[in-house]
Amino acid sequence: MYMDKKLKRGDKRSDGMIFWEYAKGCINNEWWITEEKYILKKKKLYLRDLKRRKLNPEYFRSNNRRNAPKYKEKVKEYRNKNIEKFREYRKKWENKNPNNVSARIAKRRALKKLATDSTHNILIENTLRDICKRLKSCLGNQWDLDHIHPLASGGKHHHLNLQPLPHSFNCRKGMNKNFILPDCYKTIDMI
């Protein structure tokens, strides 16, 4: 065989030939084609799949739902490997869609207003925000004011539910209230 590992469609050889598939009757049972033929075959396959989707849309919808968790996991892995690429893409998207961005911010603000407790002390919140700014200037990394119990999970916007947290941990935590923080960032649960 040409290679010990199993080849995938689109793998390129040193002479510029592209692997299409394993087929009997070919050298080493491997079918290699030129780049032009590869592009034509890919287009043909795409059009065939498009036609199949139009003829039987319900099958493809149910198949997509069935494979959704697998797909989400693959996207998550790819995103973690190419984090800079996704940041760049997100910035471009935000610049192109300012209305969507402002709608997302407005939704967050409304959620915060609804979740604000009557005993919330704004002075303590502002003090915590100042602490975040000081930590940023002293340590050099971004710090956020985090909701210990996330608003999206039913937490309240209350000074007892706030904590300074490095931006990287806050992003990883998201709306997961069971996220395990290193001991040095844990706060006493007062709510």
N, C-alpha and C positions, 0 to 999 in steps of 0.2 A: 504494500500500500504506500501511497505518497506520504501520508502522515500517520502517526500513531493515534492521535486523537480523532474523534468523530468530527467530520467536517460539517459545516452549516452552510446553507444557501447564501451566497454572497462572499464567501471566503476567497481571498485573492492569492494567486500563486506568484512566484517571483517573475515569471515570464508574462504577467499581465492577464492571464486567463482567470476566469471566475467560475467557482464551483456552482453547479446547478442542482444536481441530485445524484444519488447512487442509482445506477442502472446497469442491468445485465447487458453484456455485449460491448461495453466500453472498457478501456484500459483500466485495470484495477477496479472495475465496476464503478468508476467515477466519471461523471459527465461534466466536462469543463467546456465553457463557451467564452466567446469574446465579449468585451464590454458592451458593444453595440447590440449583440444578440441578447445579452442579459437584460438590458434596458427594455427592449421590445417584448421579451417574455414577461417581465414584471408588469408592463402596461396591460398585456393581454390577460394576465391573471387578475389584475385589479378590475378590469372591465367585466370579466366573468363573475367575480365576486359581487360586484355592484348589481349585475343582472339578477343573481341569485337572491340578493337582499331585497330587491324590488318584488320578485315573485313570491317570496316567503318571509315577509318582515317579522311575523310573530315568532317564528323559530329563532331568528337572530336576536330578537329582544329577550326571549327567555334564556337563550344561551349566554347573552351578556350578563343577565342578572345572576345566573348560576356561577359565572366565573368572576364576578365583581370583587370578592375578597382577594382572590389571587392577583387580579389586576392591580388593585389598590396597593398590595404589598410590593409588587414589582415597581410601581411608580414611586413608592416611598423609598425603596432601595436606590433607584436611579437618582432621585432628588438628593439623597444624602451623599451620593458619589459626586454629583455635579452641582453642588450648592451655589457656587459663584454664577454658573450659567442661569440657574433659576432666579437668583437675585436680580440679575441683569434683565431677564425676561419680565419679571414682576415690575421693575421700574419702568420699562417700556410700556407695559400694559397700563400702569397707573397714569403715565403721561398721556396715553391715548384715551383713557376712560375716566376723566376727572369726576364725572357725574356718579359713576359706580363707587368710586373711592369716597366721595362725600356722603353717599347714601350709607355706606358701611360705617363711616364715622358717626353719622347721625343715629344709626341703629344702636351703636355702642353707647352713645350719650343717653338715648332714651332708656336703654336697659339699666344704665347707671342711675338715672333719675328715679326709675321705678323701684330700684333696689336700695335706695338711700334710706337709712334708718333715721328715725326722728331724734335719736340720741347721738347722732354722728357729730364729732367735734372737728370742724374744718381747720382749726389752728393746729391740731395734732397731725392732720393729714398734710398740711403745708410744711410742718416741721419734718415729717418723714420725707417729703419731696426735697427739702433742703439737704437732708442727710444723703439722699441719692446723688444730688449735685456735688456735694463735698467728696463723697466716695469716688465719683468719676474724676474729679480734679486730682485727688490724692493717688488713686490706683491706676488711673488711665483707661479703664474700661467702662463701658456703658452700664448704668444701673437703672432698674425700673422699680416703680412702686407696684407691687404685686398683690392681688387679692388671694389670701390663703385659701378660702373657699371661693372658687371662681363664680363670677356673676352669671355666666352661662349655665352653671350647674345649680343655680338657686341660691348662691351666696349673697350676702348683703354688702352694700357699699358703706362700711362702717370703719372707723379708725382702728378698732380692735381686729378687723379682718384684713389689715394692710401690713405689708412687710417690704423692706428694701431687698431686692434680689438682683444678682447680675443678669444682664439682658439675655445671655446665652441660656441660663437656667430657666428664666421666665418663658422664653420661646419654647424650650423643650417641655416645660410643664403644661402650657396651654390651658385647657379647661379640665385637666385631669387632677382632681383633688387628692388622689392617692399617689401622686408623683413622689418618689423618694428623693429627698434632698440630702446632700452631705450634712453631717452633724453640725458643722460650723454655721450653716444657714438656717437650721431649724429654730422655730419660735415656739413659745408656749401657747398652746391652743386655749384661748380664753373665751371662745364663743360657744 
